Amino acid sequence: MASRSCANFLHLASGNLLDIPQTPRGLPRVMTVPGIISDMDSCSSNDGDSDVASSGCRERKIIVANMLPLHAKRDGETSKWHFSWDEDSLLLHLKDGFSPETEVVFVGSLKVDIDVNEQEEVAQKLLEDFNCVPTFLPHDLQKKFYLGFCKQHLWPLFHYMLPMCPDHGDRFDRILWQAYVSANKIFADKVMEVINPDDDYVWIHDYHLMVLPTFLRKHLNRIKLGFFLHSPFPSSEIYRTLPVRDEILRGLLNCDLIGFHTFDYARHFLSCCSRMLGLDYESKRGHIGLDYFGRTVFIKILPVGVHMGRLESVLNLSSTAARVKEIQKQFEGKKLILGIDDMDIFKGISLKLLAVEQLLQQHPDLQGKIVLVQIVNPARGFGKDVQEAKKETYMTAKKINEVYGSPNYQPVILIDRPVPRYEKSAYYALAECCIVNAVRDGMNLVPYKYIVCRQGTPGMDEALGVKPEYPRTSMLVVSEFIGCSPSLSGAIRVNPWDIDAVAEALNTAITMPESEKQLRHEKHYRYVSTHDVAYWARSFVMDLDRACQDHYSKRCWGIGLGLSFRVVSLSPSFRRLAIDHICSAYRRTNRRAIFLDYDGTLVPEASIIKTPSPEVICIIKTLCDDPKNTVFIVSGRGRASLSDWLAPCEKLGIAAEHGYFIRWSKDSEWETSPVGADLEWKKIVEPVMSLYREATDGSSIETKEGGLVWHHLDADPDFGSCQAKELLDHLESVLANEPAVVHRGQHIVEVKPQGVSKGLVAEKVLSRMVNGGKPPDFVMCVGDDKSDEDMFQSILTSVSNPSLPVAPEIFACTVGRKPSKARYYLDDTADVLKLLKGLATATISKPRCLPEIKVSFESNA
């Protein structure tokens, strides 16, 4: 059921959730179709199948992030705004991963408020001078969007903090959510103003813009869209508490490529997609992909790197060299331990200080010989939790200095002020050890920067007074819970909550032999220098290009309202089965074969009631009573239940257990497949399945006369799927020399006799019609499962059968829009019922049990 937040997409798209003024339209827009200028608010969306012509522009990358990589300052004399690049911005650094011919456009907000009267002039200046497109969010909206929903809801949740009580975070506020959606809509407007959809790639960054892909995909079905999450993605147990969880997941799934720093984050995302949306993923040639309505959404796992050139250039500055000498003099004879963190509750600063206190207590000989310099970056939020963390940090540092310090020695030095890049680089270069003790962090590049600075440059070597061939060393103590930890195999990994273990890790780091420090440093430096930010960006856009390769080889159209909007992308020959089209063919033919699956086709798969409704019975009976029709139910179910449920349909043929049993009508006897006479293998299968049933809560075994089925629909989705894979491998191994086949279906693992399939049922029925002098001129087959694909294949190959005087009209139809061997699809069981009603109405005599049916004349979508 759709949540209230996405009940009306038009309301969201209008930008009127909050009273937001219309964004300025001072930027040039791009023609996507000759004579038509794309405008998200005024033009109709490109939901159809028409392919807009390429404009022939050179390749562009549109980088979208919350903040532009710019500094802004107003001139005190002229009152004019002056802008400059933020040389430390990751967004600016990633350009190094693109080819020199690539044009890069940045879309985002400025860090200052611009008066409405100045916005158009500033926008034009930024576009011309910096290729930047500012979003100009109204101040109230910006506050609710960023400081509200992003910082009060998403950021704590993604760092595993739940608002269990008012003192521990703010409860969900739908007004803040609406602000988030509205802000994302404005970002979408700005992208739409400058995008050339055929040539441009859009790369969205971080959790601030997770529903932006939905707005963009709605208006440009084939947009080339990537997203990278720079924060952690929480486990499903945490994420599922978010009231708008589905909207955000579907927003991300409207991308072509989704990037994460670590496999853990990607695994959590995939688990959420499985548990909340029922989506499975698979790995193809090393690439993880999710099938989402015919589109493959690829998952990228690669941690971001640092800009080597930027770090090395800062090391070579004279100001850095001067600061290095000052720090050397200040801490002469002492070992320097460095921490650089933002002031927030997740960085573990107070835990780090407690570990240093423990270290000094357990190793008195280190007193007066070690110093922790903790640089505190300005907080990005201003909540009560930040103030409490700051207060605790200062109190802990004061206590340590009072107990273990002296007039000439302070074991903990807090630097709580804006520290310029050159000064941080100086500390990096001199620190014997760097500790990152965060309890949760998306990536954290501090260890990478430390390693590069410890490697040094010729200018830094001169400042330190060392020779170029001098061996380089570094030591890292890093939390297990930060994104860079898996890539730093030479670091000492710690649980930040274990104070004793962190203290011991610090002692190990500063007392380790120089030769081992050197080996660890060399290993780290090789990785960091080869996996820099350019490598990361280049790898991401290469995978994005690959993910978008089949955009124009498929038909696509949009479905769904609100933030549940998604694009269906399928083969050009795969079309919706129009009722008027098949009814017309039905009327003009005289020898019809109709094959229907049962579960998921006549009865909804998720329905608890598995018996057919009176309406279904009436329709099937009407079709069977027409002497021109041969109607078969072809199901994996047992013959007892099918014959009982469908007893009123006396002329109906039934193929039970995938065709192991066949009955041509109620008056005829059941025929057993001769290939399945030997069922001794069931004695091997049953104990194996029983083992997995007992080990998997919620699973069950269905015993059939000709086979066995292990069901895991009611088990935990992840565990059930994992167990199904194991069971499949186990059974294939033990049945290698037995006349049985194992296949995995939707929430099942089934073992059946070799040579039994729904496809063989279709062949047998069609062959009997031909041999009886009634070759079919109309064949319809409807099913929803993988097992039904055999039927589709079988009836499609019958077209080339030389024994048929005339090729029949064939309608192979799958239920659900998904890749299939069938040429047609229907959305669900309700559509199937509508189709069968249409055929029943078109038959010789109108069924008395059905109301007057008005057939919908739908064109092929």
N, C-alpha and C positions, 0 to 999 in steps of 0.2 A: 504494500500500500504506500502510495506516495506521501511524503511528509508535507506538512503545511507549508514548509518553506519553498516548495517547488510546485505549488498548486496551479500557478498561473505564470507561464513563461513570458507571456506578453507583458505582464506587469513588471517582471524582473527586467526584461529587455528595454523597457521604456526609460529606465533610470529614475523612476518616480517612487522607489521604495522610501527614500528620504527626499526631502524637497531639495533636489540638486539642480543648480542652474545648468543650462545647456553649455557644454564645453565649446570653447571657441573653435571656429572652423577656418583658421588662417593658414592651414598647411595645405599644400597641393595634394590632391588625391589622384589615384592611378586608375586609368581606364582598364577595366577587365574585359569588357566587350565593346567593340567599336561603337562610339556614340553614347555609351552609358558609363557614368562615373559611379564607382562603388561607394556607397554611403550606408553605414550600418543602420542608421535610423530611417532612411527614406527609401532604400531600394529593397526589392523582394530578395529573399535569400536564394542562393544557388543550390537548391536541394535536388534539382533534377539531374538528368544524365548528360546534359549538353556539356561539351568540353570547350571552355573558353580558349581562344587562340592565344598563343604565346606572344608576348610583346617583344621578345628578342633582347630584353635588357640583360646586362651582365649579372652574374650571380651576386645576390645580396644575402647577408645574414641580418635578421632583425633580432637584437638581443633585448629581451624584456625583463626588467627587474624592478623591485620596489623603488630603489633609488638610482638615479643617474650617476655615472662616474665623474661627477663634476664638483668643484668648489664654487660657491657663489659669494660675492661680497659687494656691498653697495658703496660706491664712492661717496665719501663724506662731503665733498665740495660740489660735485655735479649731480649727486643723487642717482647716478646711472649704475646699473648692475654690471659687474665685471665677472666673467666666468673663466675657469681654468680647469684642466684635467686633474683628477685625483690620481696621482701617479701610483698610489698603493692599492687602487681598486682592482679586484679580481676581474671585473668585467672588461677593464681596459687591457689587462694582461692577456686574456684569452684570445685577443686578436692575433697574437703571435702564432696561433695554431692554424690560422686561415692562410690561403694563398694571397700573395701580394695584390692580385687583381680583384679580390673580394671586397665589396663595399659593405661596411658595417654601419647599421643604424641602431641607435640606442633609444629605447622607450622606457620612461620611468618618471619618478617625481624628483623635484629638487629638494634640497635640505632646508630651504628657506621658503617663506610664504611670499608670493608675488601678488601684488595688488591686481585686481581684475582689469583695471584700465591699462596695465602694463603687460598683460599676459600675451596678447597677440604680437606685440613688438619683440618681447623676449623669446617667444616661440620661434619667430622667424629668424632671429639672430642665432639661436641655438641650432636650428636646422642648417643654416648656411655655414656657420663657423665650426660646429662640432658634430654635425649629423645626428643630433639628439632631438628627440620629440618629448617634450615635457607633458605630464598628464594634468597638472594643476588641480589636484583634488581640493575641494572646499575645506577650509580649516576644520569645521565640525566633523565632516566626513572622515578626514584624515585621522583625526583623533580617535574616532570610534573604530575605524578600520585598523589602524596600526597599533595604537596604545590599547585599544579595546580588544577586538576579536583576536588579532594576531598575538599580542603579548599576554593577554589575560586568559585566553582559551587555548589556541593552537600551540603556542610555544611551551607552556607548562605541560600540556597533555603529551606532546611529542617527546618531552623529556621525562615522561613517566610520573608526572605529578597530577593527582586527581583532586578535585575540590571536595574532599570528604566533609569539610565543615567550613564555615565562613572564614576561619582564620588560616585556612590552607587553600587559597585560590578562590576565584570568583565562579559562581554557578553560571551555567549557560544562559546567555542573554540574547533573545532573538533579534532585538533591535541592533545589537552589535553584529550579528550574523548578516542582517540585511545591509548594514553598512559595508561589510566585507564583499557581498555580492555586488553592490552598487559600485564600489571602487573597482572591482574586477571588470565591470561593464565599461567604465570609463577608460580603463587600460585597453579594452578591446576596441573601443571607438578609435583610439589613437593608432593602434596597429592597423586598423582598417583604412585609415586615412593615407597611409604610405605604402601599404603592401601591394606587390604584384604577385598574385597568388600562384601563377604558373612557374615563376622563377625563384621566388624568395623562400628562404628557410627561416622559421621563427623558433627561437630558443628561449624558453621561459625559465626563470630562476627562482626557486625557493617557495616556501610555504605561504607566502603572502598572496600568491596568484594561482591557487590550485583549482579555481573554477573558471579562470580565464580561458582554458582550452575549450570548454563547452560553448562559450559565446563565439569564439572564432570558428570552431568546427561547424556550428549551426549555419553560419553564413558562407563558409567556404568549405564544402564537404571534403575537398581534396587538398586542403592546406598541409604543408610540410611542417610538422609541429613536434618539437622536442621539449622535454622538461627535465630539469635536474633539481633534486631535493638536497639542499645543503645541510639540513638538520637530520637528526635520527628519525626513523619511522618506527613507531612503537609496536609492540606485540598486539595481536588481535584482542587480547583480554583488556588492554588499555584502550585501544582505538575504538572498540565497539561501544564504549560509553559515550562517545560524541553523538549528540542527537542528529547531526547532519552528516553522519558518516557516509551514507550512500551517495549523497550529492558530491562530496569531495572525491570519493573513489571514482565515480563516473566522470568527474571533471578530468582527473588524471588519465583515465582510460580513453579520453578523446584525443590523446597525443599519439604519435607514432612511435616514440621512443621515450622511456622514462629512466632517468639515471639516478643511481644511489652510490654512496661512498663505499659501502660494504655489503657483503652477501647477507649479513644479518638483517640489515634494513630492507633489502630486497625481499628476503624470505618473509619478513613480517608483512610487507605489502601484499605479496602473493597469497599469504595465508588469509588476510582480510578479504581479498577478492574471492577466495574460495568459500570462506565461511559466510560472507554477507551477500555475495552476488552469485554464488554457485559456479564460479569460473575456474577451470583447470588450466594449468600451464604445462608446457613441455619444452624440452631442450632439443633444438635442431642444429646439429653441427656446431655445438658450442654456444649457440645463442638461445637465450630463454625467451619464449614468446607466449602470449595469452591470446587465444582466439576470442575476439569480442565482436559478435555479429558480423562475422566474415572478414573483419580487419584483424591483422596480427599486430598486437601491441608488443613491441620488443622491450626487454629490460636490460639496462646497461649497468655494470658494476665496475666502477673505477674511481678511486679516490683522487681528488684534485691535488695538483702540485703547486709549487712556488715558482715565482719568476726569478730564475737564476741571475739574469742580467741586472735586474733591479737591486737585488740583495748585494751583489758584488760591487755595483756602482756606489752604493751607500758605504760599503766597507772602505772604499778608496777615497772617501771624502776627507779633507783635512780636519773637519770638525769631529769626525769619528776618531781619527788618530789622536787628536788632542784629548778627547774624552777618555779614550783607552788609557792614556798615561795618567790621567787624574784618578781613574778607578784603581789602576795598579798601585798607585801610591797610597790611596785610601785603605786598601785591603792587603797591603804588603804582609806576607807571611801567613796569610789565611787562605783557606780553600773556599771558593765562592760557589754557592748553590743558587740557581736562578729559577724563579717562577714568574711567569707573565700571564695574567688572567684578567678577564672582565670581572667586574664586581657583580656577581649574581649568585644565587643559591646553589647552582649546579656545578660551579667551578671547583668546589671542594677546597677553598682557600683555608678555612678554619681547620679542616681535617689535616691539611698539609702542615699547618703550624703545630698541631698536636703531635704529629709524627716527629717533627724537629725537636719538640720538647722531650718526647720519649727517647730520641736518639741521644740527646745531651744527658739525660738521666741515666741511661744504660751504659753510656760510654763517656765517663767523666774526662778521659784523656782528650776528648775532642773539644771540650770547653775552651774557648779562646782561640780555637784553630779553624772553626767553620763559621760561615755567615750565610744565612738565607736572605737574599735580596728579592723581595716580592713586589713586582711592579703591578699596580692595580689600574687597569684601563677604566675609563669612565663607564658607568652603567648605562645600558641601552634602555632600561625601563626605570620607573620611579615608584614602584609599588612598595608596600610595607615590608614585603619579604626581602627586598634589596636593602632597605635600611637596617633590618634586623641582622642580615648577613654582614653588613659593614660594621655594625656595632660589635658583633661577636668577634670579628677579625681583629679589630683594634684592641678589644679587651684581652684576647688570647695573646697577641703580640706583646702587650704591655706586661702581662704576667710572666711570660718567658724571659723578657729582658730584665725584669726585676729580680727573678730567681737566679738566672744564669749569667747575667751581664755584669759589667763593672763600669767605672767611670770612663775607661778607654775602649770598652768592648760591648757591642750590642749584637747578640746572636741573630736577631730578626730585624731587618730594616724594611719598613713599608714605604713605598714610593707611590703616593696617592695623588697624582697630578698628571696632566697630559705630558707624556714623554715622547719627544721627537724620535723619528726613525733612527737617526744616527746614534742616539744615546742607547737605544735598545740594542742596536747592532754591536755597540761597544761592550755591553754586558754579555751578550751572546758569545762574543769572541773570547772573553776572559773566564767564563763560568766553567768550572771543572765538571759540573753536573747540572742538568736541567730537569726539573720535575714538573709534570703535568698530571694533576691529581683529581681531575674532574669526575664527578659521579655520573655525569652523562653529557656527552658533547658530540655534535654531528661529525666533525672532522678534527679541527684544531691543528693549525699549521705551525704552531710554536716549535715543536720538535724538528720539523723540516728546516725552519729558519736557523735554528740553533746549529744543526749539522753543517749547513752551508757556511755560516759565519765561523765555525771552528775550523773548517777547511782553509779559510783565509784567502787572501789575495796578495799580490806583490806589495801593494800599498800597506795592507794590514801587517804583513810580515815585517816590513820596515818599522812600523810603529811599535810592534812588539819586540823588535830587536832579535828576530829569529831568522835562520837561513831558509831558503826555499825548500831544501831537502829535509828539513826538520820534520820528524814524524808527527802526524796529526792525530789527536785523540778527542773523543767525546763520550759522555755517558748520559744515558737517558733513563729516567724512571717514569713510566707512563701508566696511566689507568687502563684497566681492561675495557673500560666503558667509553672509550673515545674512538672515533672513526679511523684515526691514523695508526692505532695500535697493531692491527693485523699486518701492516706493511713494514713494521719496524721489528723484525725478528731478533735483532741484536739488543733491543732494549730490555730493561728489567720491568716486567709487567706486574702490576700490583692491583689488589682490591683496595680502593681508597678508603673503604670503611674499616679495614683491618689496620689499625694504627700501628700495632707491633710490626706487622709485615712491611709496612711502608718505611718505618724507621730502620728496620734491618736492611731493606733495599737501598736506602740512602747510604748506610754504612758500607755496604758491599760496593756501591758505585764509587765512593771516594777512596776506598782502600784497595781497589782492584789493581793488579799489576798493569804497568803502562803498555806492555805488549798486547795484552788482551783488549784494553781500551782502544788501541790502534786498530786491531782486527775488526772490532765491532763498528768503529767509525768508518773504516773503509767500506764495509758492507753496506752501511746506511747511505754513505755518500754516493756510491754507485747507483743505488736505487733512486735517491732523491734527484740526482743530476740527470738521470735518463727519463724519469717520470715527472717532468716539470709541468707547468700549467699549459704550455704549448702542446705537449704530448697529449695531455688530457683533453684539451679542446679539439685537437685534430682527430683524436680517436672518436670523440663523441659525434662530430659532424660527419665522419665517415660512416658510422653506424646509422646515423639519421638518414643519410642519403640512401643507404641500403634498405632501410625500413620503408622508404617512400617509393621504391622502384616500381611497384605494381599499381600505383595510384590510378593511372589512366588506362590500365588493362581491365579494370572492373567497372561495373555499373554501381553507383552508390546513391543513396537517398536517406534523408533524415527521418527518424521516428522518435516518438516520445515527447512529452511536455515538460516544461520547466527545466530544471537542472538534471532531469533524467534523459535529456536529449542525447541521442547517439546516432551514428551513421551506420547503415547497413551497406556492406560492400561485397558484392558477389559477382560471379561470372556473367558476362553479357548475355549468355544463352539461358541463364537461370532466371525465370520469371514467375510472378504470382499467377496462380491458376485462376483465370477469369471464369466465373460460373456460366456466363452466356456462351462463351467459346466452347466449353466442354458439353453443355446442354445441346448446342447446335449439332455437334458431332454425334452425340448420343441419339438424337432423334433420327438422323439419316443413316444409322447403322442398324444391323439386324442380328449380328452374332457377337455378343458382348461378353468379355471376361473382366470381372471386377475382383480385385484382391485388396483386402483391408486388414491391416494390423489391428490389434485390440488395445493394449495398454498404450496410452500416449496418443492414440489416434481416435478411437471411439470413446474412450474414457480417459479423463485427465490423469497424467502420471502421478500427480501429487494427491489425488483424491483418495480419501480413506474408503469410500464406498466403491468397490470394484465391479459391482453388478451393473449391467447396462440399464439405462433408463427406459421407461415405457416408450418414449418417443424414438429412441434408437431402435428398439425392437420393431416398432411399427414401420420405420423407414426401411430397415433391412428386409423385413418380411415382404414389403411392397416390391422392392427390387428383385427379390428371389421369385416372387410369383409371376413376374414377367417372363414368358417362355423364351424371349430373346436373350436373357441374361444367364450367365453362369457366375454365381457369387460365392467367394470363399473368404472366410476369416482365417488368416494365417498368423498364428501366435506362438509364443514360447510357453504359454500356460498349458497346464495338464488337460487331458481330454474330459475328465469328469466334470470339472467346473465349467468348461466352455459348453459342453453339451447340455448341462443343466440350465445355465443362464440363457442360452440361445434356443431352448427347446421350442418356443412358438414358431420359429422360422424353420419349417419342415423341409423346405427345398434348399436350405443353406448348406454349402460345403464347409467343412472345418478341417484345418490342418493344425494339429496340436503338437506341442513340443518341437517347434520349428520344422514340422513335417515328419517327425518320427511316426506319428499316427495320422492317417487321413481317412475322412468319411465324406462321401459324395453327397449324401442327404441324410435326413433323420432315419429313413427306412433302410438305409444300407448299412453294412457291417463296417467296423473299423479295419483298415488295412495297416499293417505294421511294416515299416521299412525293412527290407531284407538285409541291408548293410549293418543294421544294429542288432543282429541276433545275439551276438556275444556281448553280454553286459557284465562279465566278470570283473572288469576294471572298476565297477562301482564299489567293490570291496576295498580297493586301494584308495579311492577318492574320499570315501566317507570319513574314515578316521583322520585324514589330513584336514578336511574341512572342519571337523569337530574341534580339532586342536585350535584352529584360527577363530572359531566361534567362541570358544571359552576364553581366548586371550583378547577378544575384541568386544567390549561391551556395546550392546545395541545391534550386533550382527545376528544373523539367523541362517538356517539351512532350509532350502525347499527341496524336498525329495520328489522327483518325478519318476514315472515308470521307465523312461529312457534316458534319464540324466539327473544331475544334481546341480543346484544353484546356491551359491553363497551370497547373501544380500548384506550390504553395509549402509543402506540409506539412512538408518537411524543411529549409526555410530558417529563418533566424532569425525568431521569431514577430513581433517588432515591424517589422523591415525587410521581411519577406514581406508583412505586412498593408499596409504603406505602399506597397510596389511594386504590390500588387494594385489598390489604389485608383487609382494613377497609370495602370496598364495599362488599367483599366476606362474611365477618362476618355479615354485616348489612342485606344482602339479605337472607342469611341462616336463620337469625332470623325471618324476616317478612314472609318468605315462608315456615316456619316449617310445616304448615298444608295444604300446597298447592301441587297439582300434578306436581311439577316442581323441577328441580335439578339445582344447581349452580356449575359451575366448573371454575377454573382459568387456562388459557392456556398461550401461549407465547404472552405477552403484551395484554391480553384480560381477561375480566370476562364475562362469557356467562351464560345465563339462557335458558334452553330448557325444553320441556315436559319430564316428568318422563317416563322412558322406551324407550327412543329414543337414539340410539347410533350407531356408525359405525359397532360395533361388531354384532349387530342384523341385519344390512344390509347384512353382509357376510353370516350369518347363513341362512337368507331368500333366498339369491341367490343360495347357495349350496344346500339347501333343495329342491328348485324348480328344480334344475338340476337332483337331485336324483329321485324325484317323476316323472320327465319326462322321466325316463329311460336312462338318460345320466349322471351317477355318475362321478364326475370329477376325472381325473387321474393326473392332474397338477393344482396346485393352487399357484398363485403368488400375493403377496400383498406388495405394496411399499407406505410408508408414513413417515412423519417427525415429527408429533406432538404427544402430549400426547393422543389426541383423537384417534389416529391411533393404539395405543397400544391395544384398545378393538378389533380391527380387527385382529391384530396379535394373540391375545389370542384365538379368535374365530376360526380362521382357523387351529391353532395348535391343538385345542381340537377335531377338525373334524377327526383327524387321528384315534381316538378311536371309531368313530361312527360305530356301528354294521351294519348299513344299507348299508355301502360302501363295495362292493365286494372285492376291492383291495385298500389299503391305498394309497392315492395320493402322488405324489412328491410335497412337500410344500416348498415354498421360501418366507418366511416372512422377509422383508428387510426394515430397517430404513434408513433414509437419515441423515448422520452425525454419527461420531464415538462417541456414547454415550450409557450408560446403557439402555437396551431395552429388551422387551419380544421377539423381533425378533432374529433369529439366524444369520442373515446376515446384512451387512451395505454397503452403498455406500456413497462416500464422499459428493456429492452435486448434484444439479439438472443436471449439465453437465454429471455426471456419469449415472444418471437415463436415460437421453436422449440417451447416448451411448448404454446402455443396451437395451432400447426399439428399437433402430435402429437394433441391433443384432437380436432381435426377429422378427422384421419386415422383415429382410433379410432372415430369416430362414422359413418364412411362405410360403404358396403355390405359390403365385406370387409376384415377386419382385416389390415394389412400384416404379412407374415411377418417382415420384417426388424426390426420394433420389439418391444421388450419390452412386457409388460402395462402399460398406462398407467392410472394412477389420477388422474382429473381432479380438480383442486383447485377446490372450490366456494367461490370468493371473492366476497364481497359487494362492491358498488361502493363504493370508498373515497371 
